[in-house]
Amino acid sequence: MPLNKHIETDSSDDPWEAIVSAWADGEEEFRPEDLDSPYGRQVWDTYHLIGDVLRTPELAVKPSDLFYARISKAIDAEPTIIAPGNLRRRSGVRMGLSGLAVAAAVASVVWVAMPYFVPMDGSVETPRILATSEDSGLRDYLSAHQEIAGASPVRQVSFGAGRQ
């Protein structure tokens, strides 16, 4: 049976080429009963011939110079696809619009964050000191509280314990 003769298959079946390729790649389990049609055997033989030619260069057909000339002529006859020109006019507009977008983003961030950095009434408050290290009343209160409450699972550390 000639290799270039194409035998029509039922379109509901899986394509033979995909099945044989999966067998050759080891992706599917080989089932010899699937080759019980003339087209299945033809595809199987074709894949084996391709493998033999790839492994043995002597089996490959060397194209003639006329073949190379026909290919060159066909490539030369192909229409040239020309890419569109550079759109330099848009690049200036695009750069201007992108710069405007960046400026708008920065302005909106500053607008939202401004109340957090500037006091509302305009006066600067100094932080109040609630207790100092010399406040003996606080120390007495904490000691009394610790005696009454007993030991807690959270250990408290005194700032003055290590200093003398």
C-alpha positions as CSV (number, residue, x, y, z in Angstrom):
1,M,0.0,0.0,0.0
2,P,1.5,3.4,-0.9
3,L,2.3,5.7,2.0
4,N,1.0,8.8,0.4
5,K,-2.5,7.4,-0.2
6,H,-4.9,8.8,2.3
7,I,-7.7,6.5,3.6
8,E,-10.8,8.2,5.0
9,T,-11.8,7.3,8.6
10,D,-14.9,7.9,10.6
11,S,-14.8,11.3,12.2
12,S,-16.3,10.0,15.4
13,D,-13.1,7.9,16.1
14,D,-10.0,9.3,17.8
15,P,-7.5,10.5,15.2
16,W,-5.0,7.7,14.5
17,E,-2.1,10.0,14.4
18,A,-2.8,11.1,18.0
19,I,-3.2,7.5,19.2
20,V,0.0,6.3,17.6
21,S,1.9,9.3,18.8
22,A,0.8,8.7,22.3
23,W,1.9,5.1,22.0
24,A,5.3,6.1,20.7
25,D,5.7,8.6,23.5
26,G,4.7,6.1,26.1
27,E,1.7,8.1,27.2
28,E,-0.9,5.5,26.3
29,E,-1.0,1.7,26.7
30,F,-0.3,-0.1,23.5
31,R,-3.4,-2.1,22.2
32,P,-2.6,-4.1,19.1
33,E,-6.4,-4.6,18.4
34,D,-6.5,-0.9,17.5
35,L,-4.3,-1.5,14.5
36,D,-6.9,-3.9,12.9
37,S,-7.8,-1.4,10.2
38,P,-5.8,-0.5,7.0
39,Y,-5.5,3.1,8.0
40,G,-4.2,2.1,11.5
41,R,-1.5,-0.1,10.0
42,Q,-0.6,2.7,7.5
43,V,-0.2,5.2,10.3
44,W,1.8,2.7,12.4
45,D,4.1,2.0,9.4
46,T,4.5,5.7,8.7
47,Y,5.6,6.4,12.3
48,H,8.1,3.5,12.2
49,L,9.5,4.8,8.8
50,I,9.9,8.3,10.3
51,G,11.8,6.8,13.3
52,D,14.0,4.7,11.0
53,V,14.9,7.8,8.9
54,L,15.7,9.8,12.0
55,R,18.0,7.1,13.3
56,T,19.6,6.3,10.0
57,P,20.6,9.2,7.7
58,E,21.3,6.8,4.8
59,L,17.6,6.2,4.5
60,A,16.7,9.9,4.2
61,V,16.1,11.2,0.7
62,K,18.4,14.1,-0.3
63,P,16.5,16.7,-2.1
64,S,17.8,17.7,-5.6
65,D,19.0,21.2,-6.5
66,L,15.8,21.7,-8.5
67,F,13.8,21.2,-5.2
68,Y,15.8,23.9,-3.5
69,A,15.3,26.2,-6.4
70,R,11.5,25.7,-6.3
71,I,11.4,26.4,-2.6
72,S,13.5,29.6,-3.1
73,K,11.2,30.7,-5.9
74,A,8.1,30.0,-3.8
75,I,9.5,32.0,-0.9
76,D,10.4,34.9,-3.1
77,A,6.8,34.8,-4.6
78,E,5.3,35.2,-1.1
79,P,3.9,38.6,-0.4
80,T,6.0,40.8,1.9
81,I,4.3,41.6,5.2
82,I,5.2,45.2,6.1
83,A,4.9,46.2,9.7
84,P,3.1,49.5,10.5
85,G,5.3,52.5,10.9
86,N,6.4,53.9,14.3
87,L,3.6,55.8,15.9
88,R,5.8,58.6,17.3
89,R,2.9,61.1,17.4
90,R,1.2,59.1,20.1
91,S,4.2,58.6,22.2
92,G,4.3,62.3,23.3
93,V,0.6,62.2,24.2
94,R,1.0,58.9,26.0
95,M,4.0,60.2,28.0
96,G,2.0,63.3,28.9
97,L,-1.0,61.4,30.0
98,S,1.0,58.9,32.0
99,G,2.8,61.8,33.8
100,L,-0.6,63.4,34.6
101,A,-1.8,60.1,36.0
102,V,1.2,59.8,38.3
103,A,0.8,63.4,39.5
104,A,-2.9,62.8,40.2
105,A,-2.1,59.7,42.2
106,V,0.6,61.5,44.3
107,A,-1.8,64.4,44.9
108,S,-4.6,62.1,46.1
109,V,-2.3,60.3,48.5
110,V,-1.1,63.6,49.9
111,W,-4.7,64.8,50.2
112,V,-5.7,61.7,52.1
113,A,-2.6,61.6,54.4
114,M,-2.4,65.3,55.2
115,P,-4.8,65.2,58.2
116,Y,-2.5,62.7,59.9
117,F,0.6,65.0,59.8
118,V,-0.9,68.4,60.5
119,P,-2.8,69.2,63.8
120,M,-6.4,70.3,63.3
121,D,-6.4,73.4,65.5
122,G,-3.1,74.7,64.3
123,S,-1.4,74.6,67.7
124,V,1.3,72.1,68.5
125,E,0.7,70.2,71.7
126,T,3.5,69.0,74.0
127,P,3.2,65.5,75.3
128,R,2.1,65.2,78.9
129,I,4.2,63.2,81.3
130,L,1.8,61.2,83.5
131,A,4.3,59.6,85.8
132,T,8.0,59.9,86.5
133,S,10.4,57.4,87.8
134,E,10.6,59.3,91.1
135,D,6.8,59.0,91.7
136,S,6.7,57.0,94.9
137,G,2.9,57.0,95.1
138,L,2.6,54.9,91.9
139,R,5.3,52.5,93.1
140,D,3.5,52.1,96.5
141,Y,0.2,51.5,94.7
142,L,1.7,48.8,92.4
143,S,3.4,47.0,95.3
144,A,0.2,46.9,97.3
145,H,-1.7,45.7,94.3
146,Q,0.8,42.9,93.7
147,E,0.6,41.8,97.3
148,I,-3.2,41.6,97.3
149,A,-3.6,40.1,93.8
150,G,-0.9,37.5,94.3
151,A,1.4,36.0,91.7
152,S,0.3,36.4,88.1
153,P,1.2,34.3,85.1
154,V,2.7,37.5,83.5
155,R,5.9,38.4,85.1
156,Q,6.5,42.1,85.6
157,V,9.9,43.7,85.3
158,S,10.9,46.8,87.1
159,F,12.8,49.4,85.2
160,G,14.9,50.2,88.3
161,A,15.7,46.6,89.2
162,G,19.0,46.5,87.4
163,R,20.2,50.0,88.1
164,Q,21.8,51.0,91.4
